[in-house]
């Protein structure tokens, strides 16, 4: 086929109606088309593999971000609970409200003086 195409290309006007040249060109075109399809299919498969890997990577990153956010939320809750548990009274001391002194207002601020 390659030899026939080379001969036909050297003498294009003389071989214009040559059936062997037409067959060789058609075969070469068919082979080139098949190779192009195979190359395109290989690129599409490679592209799909890369997209899948990217999707997996993004899903893993999102999972890690969620885990970090959950850990931060848990730490915040624990710190909040610890803050209140540390402020709790020791046994026998009563509650923090029991330890507050009552504040009494002067009688001039009471309701009776407004009347």
C-alpha positions in Angstrom: 0.0 0.0 0.0 2.7 2.5 0.9 4.7 1.7 -2.3 1.5 2.1 -4.4 0.7 5.5 -2.7 4.3 6.6 -3.3 4.1 5.7 -6.9 0.7 7.4 -7.3 2.0 10.6 -5.6 5.0 10.8 -7.9 2.7 10.7 -11.0 -0.6 12.3 -9.9 -1.9 13.1 -13.4 -1.0 9.8 -14.9 -2.5 7.8 -12.1 -5.6 9.9 -11.6 -7.9 7.1 -12.9 -5.7 4.2 -11.8 -7.8 1.8 -9.7 -4.8 0.6 -7.7 -4.1 4.2 -6.6 -7.7 4.8 -5.7 -7.8 1.6 -3.6 -4.5 2.4 -1.9 -5.6 5.9 -1.0 -9.0 4.6 0.3 -7.2 2.0 2.4 -4.8 4.6 3.8 -7.7 6.9 4.6 -9.5 4.0 6.3 -6.5 3.1 8.4 -5.9 6.8 9.4 -9.6 7.1 10.4 -9.4 3.9 12.5 -6.2 5.1 14.2 -7.8 8.5 14.9 -10.8 6.8 16.5 -8.6 4.6 18.6 -6.5 7.7 19.7 -9.7 9.6 20.6 -11.1 6.7 22.5 -7.8 6.4 24.5 -7.9 10.1 25.2 -11.6 9.8 26.4 -10.7 6.9 28.7 -7.7 8.8 30.1 -9.9 11.9 30.6 -12.5 9.8 32.4 -9.9 8.3 34.6 -8.5 11.7 35.5 -12.0 13.1 36.1 -12.8 10.2 38.4 -9.5 10.7 40.3 -10.4 14.4 40.7 -13.9 13.6 41.9 -12.4 11.2 44.5 -9.8 13.7 45.6 -12.5 16.4 46.0 -14.7 14.0 48.0 -11.8 13.2 50.2 -11.0 16.9 50.8 -14.7 17.5 51.6 -14.7 14.6 54.1 -11.5 16.0 55.8 -13.1 19.5 56.0 -16.2 18.0 57.6 -14.1 16.0 60.1 -12.1 19.1 61.0 -15.3 21.1 61.4 -16.9 18.4 63.6 -13.7 18.2 65.7 -13.7 22.0 66.2 -17.4 21.9 67.1 -16.8 19.1 69.6 -13.8 21.0 71.1 -16.0 24.2 71.4 -18.8 22.2 73.2 -16.2 20.6 75.5 -14.7 23.9 76.3 -18.1 25.4 77.0 -19.1 22.5 79.3 -15.7 22.5 81.0 -16.1 26.3 81.7 -19.4 25.6 83.5 -18.2 22.5 85.3 -15.1 24.3 86.6 -17.3 27.1 87.9 -19.5 24.7 89.8 -19.3 24.7 93.6 -17.2 22.2 95.5 -19.2 19.8 97.5 -20.7 21.5 100.6 -20.3 25.0 99.2 -23.7 25.3 97.5 -24.4 26.6 94.0 -22.9 29.8 92.5 -26.3 31.4 93.1 -26.1 30.6 96.8 -22.8 32.3 97.1 -24.0 35.6 95.7 -24.7 38.4 98.1 -28.2 39.9 97.9 -28.1 43.5 97.0 -30.6 45.7 98.8 -31.7 49.0 97.2 -32.0 52.1 99.2 -35.6 52.9 100.2 -35.6 56.0 98.1 -35.5 53.8 94.9 -38.4 51.7 96.0 -41.9 51.9 94.7 -43.3 53.5 97.7 -41.3 56.7 97.2 -42.6 57.1 93.6 -46.2 57.5 94.8 
